[in-house]
Amino acid sequence: MAARERDGIVRPDMIHLLMEARKGRLKHERSNDVIDSGYAVIAESKIGKEEHRQKLNLSDDDVTAQAMIFFNAGFDTVAAFMCFTAYELAVNPYIQERLREEVDNVLREGNGTLTYEGLMQMEYMDMVLTEVLRKWPPSTSIDRKCVKPYTIPPKREGEKPVHLKKGDMVIMVMYGMQRDEKYFPDPDRFDPERFS
C-alpha cells in the first residue's frame, strides 16, 4: 500500500477501494429505491453518501485484514457452492443429463459460443443452481434491519407476539428455514422443479 501511495499506482481492486475509503474519497451512486417485502429489508448504509462522508481511521493492517476477510469469504462460499452443485449433479444423473442438453442447445444456437443472452435463456440452469443454494446454503444465517415496524404473531398457545421496531436487527437461520416442509415439501430431496 505504501508503494501504491508513493508511486501513484491505481489498480481496480479491493485494496484500492479500501484505500479510497480510508481517505474519504469513495463515490456513492444515489438510489431512492427501497424494496418492500412487507417484512424487513436492508436499510441502505449511509457510509459513502455525501452528507455522511468522512475519512475512515484504517491502518494498513486494517485494510489488509478486510481484504483477507473478503477474499476468504468469497472463495469459500463459491468453492462450497461448486462442490455441492457437482455432488447433486453426480447423484442425480437425470438432472445432469437435462442440464447438459440445455447447455448443448444454447451452445448450438450460439454457434459454439456462450453469450450473455444464451446464459439468460438457461431456465433449467437457474432452477438447478437455485435448488443447490436452497439445499446447501453457503451461509449459516442472514441478518436484516427492519425498515418499518412489524409484529410476528404467536404460533403456539401461551406465546406472546414479537414486536419489531424500525432499526431492529433480525437474524434468520438459513438451513432451518430452507429445510422447512411448510415452505419446501420433501426438503431433503434435490428437486430443481420446485423453482419452475
C-alpha positions as CSV (number, residue, x, y, z in Angstrom):
1,M,0.0,0.0,0.0
2,A,2.9,2.3,0.8
3,A,4.3,1.7,-2.7
4,R,0.9,2.4,-4.3
5,E,0.5,5.7,-2.5
6,R,4.1,6.7,-3.1
7,D,4.1,5.8,-6.8
8,G,0.5,6.8,-7.5
9,I,-0.4,3.2,-8.5
10,V,-4.1,2.7,-9.1
11,R,-5.5,-0.8,-9.6
12,P,-9.2,-1.7,-9.9
13,D,-9.2,-3.9,-6.8
14,M,-10.4,-4.2,-3.3
15,I,-7.3,-2.8,-1.8
16,H,-7.7,0.4,-3.9
17,L,-11.4,0.7,-2.7
18,L,-10.3,0.4,0.9
19,M,-7.5,2.9,0.5
20,E,-10.0,5.3,-1.1
21,A,-12.5,4.7,1.8
22,R,-9.7,5.5,4.3
23,K,-9.2,8.9,2.5
24,G,-13.0,9.6,2.3
25,R,-13.0,9.5,-1.5
26,L,-15.4,6.8,-2.4
27,K,-18.1,7.7,-4.8
28,H,-21.7,6.7,-4.0
29,E,-24.4,6.0,-6.5
30,R,-27.7,7.6,-5.4
31,S,-30.8,5.4,-5.3
32,N,-34.1,6.1,-3.6
33,D,-35.4,2.6,-4.3
34,V,-36.3,0.5,-1.3
35,I,-37.6,-3.0,-1.9
36,D,-40.7,-3.6,0.2
37,S,-41.2,-7.3,1.0
38,G,-43.7,-6.5,3.7
39,Y,-41.3,-7.6,6.4
40,A,-37.8,-6.3,6.7
41,V,-35.2,-5.3,4.2
42,I,-31.7,-4.0,4.4
43,A,-31.6,-0.3,5.0
44,E,-29.1,1.4,2.8
45,S,-25.9,2.3,4.5
46,K,-25.1,6.0,4.9
47,I,-21.4,5.3,4.5
48,G,-20.1,7.0,1.4
49,K,-23.0,9.3,0.9
50,E,-22.0,13.0,0.5
51,E,-23.7,14.1,3.7
52,H,-22.0,11.4,5.8
53,R,-18.7,11.3,4.1
54,Q,-15.7,11.2,6.4
55,K,-12.3,9.8,6.5
56,L,-12.1,6.3,8.0
57,N,-9.4,5.6,10.5
58,L,-8.0,2.5,8.9
59,S,-4.4,1.3,9.3
60,D,-2.6,-0.8,6.7
61,D,-3.2,-3.8,8.9
62,D,-6.9,-3.0,9.0
63,V,-7.1,-2.7,5.2
64,T,-5.1,-6.0,4.8
65,A,-7.4,-7.8,7.3
66,Q,-10.5,-6.6,5.5
67,A,-9.1,-7.7,2.1
68,M,-8.4,-11.2,3.5
69,I,-11.9,-11.5,5.0
70,F,-13.5,-10.5,1.7
71,F,-11.2,-12.9,-0.2
72,N,-11.7,-15.8,2.1
73,A,-15.5,-15.3,2.4
74,G,-15.9,-15.1,-1.3
75,F,-13.6,-18.0,-2.1
76,D,-15.1,-20.4,0.5
77,T,-18.7,-19.8,-0.5
78,V,-18.0,-20.2,-4.2
79,A,-16.0,-23.3,-3.6
80,A,-18.7,-24.9,-1.4
81,F,-21.4,-23.9,-3.9
82,M,-19.4,-25.5,-6.8
83,C,-18.8,-28.7,-4.8
84,F,-22.4,-29.1,-3.8
85,T,-23.5,-28.5,-7.4
86,A,-21.1,-31.1,-8.7
87,Y,-22.3,-33.5,-5.9
88,E,-26.0,-33.1,-6.7
89,L,-25.4,-33.5,-10.5
90,A,-23.4,-36.6,-9.8
91,V,-26.0,-38.3,-7.6
92,N,-28.9,-37.2,-9.9
93,P,-27.8,-38.2,-13.4
94,Y,-31.2,-37.5,-14.9
95,I,-30.9,-33.9,-13.8
96,Q,-27.4,-33.7,-15.0
97,E,-28.5,-35.0,-18.5
98,R,-31.3,-32.5,-18.7
99,L,-29.0,-29.6,-17.8
100,R,-26.4,-30.8,-20.2
101,E,-29.0,-30.9,-23.0
102,E,-30.0,-27.3,-22.2
103,V,-26.3,-26.2,-22.3
104,D,-25.7,-28.0,-25.5
105,N,-28.8,-26.4,-27.1
106,V,-27.7,-22.9,-26.1
107,L,-24.2,-23.5,-27.4
108,R,-25.6,-24.9,-30.7
109,E,-27.8,-21.7,-31.1
110,G,-24.7,-19.6,-30.4
111,N,-22.5,-21.4,-32.9
112,G,-20.4,-22.8,-30.1
113,T,-20.1,-19.5,-28.2
114,L,-21.8,-18.9,-24.8
115,T,-23.2,-15.4,-24.8
116,Y,-24.8,-13.4,-22.1
117,E,-28.2,-13.8,-23.9
118,G,-27.7,-17.5,-24.2
119,L,-26.9,-17.8,-20.5
120,M,-30.1,-15.8,-19.7
121,Q,-32.1,-18.4,-21.7
122,M,-30.9,-21.3,-19.4
123,E,-34.0,-21.6,-17.3
124,Y,-33.2,-25.1,-16.1
125,M,-29.7,-24.0,-15.1
126,D,-31.2,-21.3,-13.0
127,M,-33.6,-23.8,-11.3
128,V,-30.7,-26.2,-10.6
129,L,-28.4,-23.5,-9.1
130,T,-31.3,-22.1,-7.0
131,E,-32.1,-25.5,-5.7
132,V,-28.4,-26.1,-4.8
133,L,-28.4,-22.8,-2.8
134,R,-31.7,-23.8,-1.1
135,K,-30.5,-27.3,-0.1
136,W,-26.9,-26.3,0.7
137,P,-26.8,-22.6,1.7
138,P,-23.3,-21.2,1.8
139,S,-24.1,-19.1,4.8
140,T,-25.5,-20.3,8.1
141,S,-27.7,-17.2,8.7
142,I,-28.6,-13.8,7.3
143,D,-29.3,-10.6,9.1
144,R,-31.6,-7.9,8.2
145,K,-32.5,-4.5,9.6
146,C,-36.2,-3.6,9.9
147,V,-37.2,-0.6,7.9
148,K,-40.7,-0.4,9.4
149,P,-42.5,-1.8,12.4
150,Y,-43.6,-5.4,12.2
151,T,-45.3,-7.9,14.5
152,I,-44.6,-11.6,14.4
153,P,-47.8,-13.2,15.6
154,P,-47.6,-16.0,18.2
155,K,-47.7,-19.6,16.8
156,R,-48.4,-21.6,20.0
157,E,-50.7,-21.2,22.9
158,G,-49.2,-19.1,25.6
159,E,-46.7,-17.3,23.3
160,K,-46.7,-13.6,23.0
161,P,-46.3,-11.6,19.8
162,V,-42.8,-10.3,19.0
163,H,-42.9,-6.6,18.1
164,L,-40.1,-5.3,16.0
165,K,-39.3,-1.6,15.7
166,K,-37.7,0.2,12.8
167,G,-34.0,-0.3,13.1
168,D,-34.1,-3.6,15.0
169,M,-31.8,-6.3,13.7
170,V,-33.2,-9.8,12.9
171,I,-31.1,-12.9,12.3
172,M,-32.6,-15.8,10.4
173,V,-31.1,-19.3,10.2
174,M,-30.9,-20.3,6.6
175,Y,-30.6,-24.1,7.0
176,G,-33.7,-24.4,9.1
177,M,-35.8,-22.1,7.0
178,Q,-34.8,-23.8,3.7
179,R,-35.4,-27.3,5.1
180,D,-38.8,-26.5,6.5
181,E,-41.5,-28.7,4.9
182,K,-44.0,-25.9,5.2
183,Y,-42.1,-24.0,2.5
184,F,-40.3,-26.8,0.7
185,P,-42.2,-30.2,0.6
186,D,-39.8,-33.1,0.9
187,P,-36.9,-30.7,1.7
188,D,-34.1,-33.3,1.6
189,R,-34.9,-34.2,-2.0
190,F,-33.0,-32.3,-4.7
191,D,-35.8,-31.0,-6.9
192,P,-35.0,-28.1,-9.2
193,E,-38.6,-28.2,-10.5
194,R,-39.7,-26.6,-7.2
195,F,-38.4,-23.3,-8.8
196,S,-40.1,-23.7,-12.1
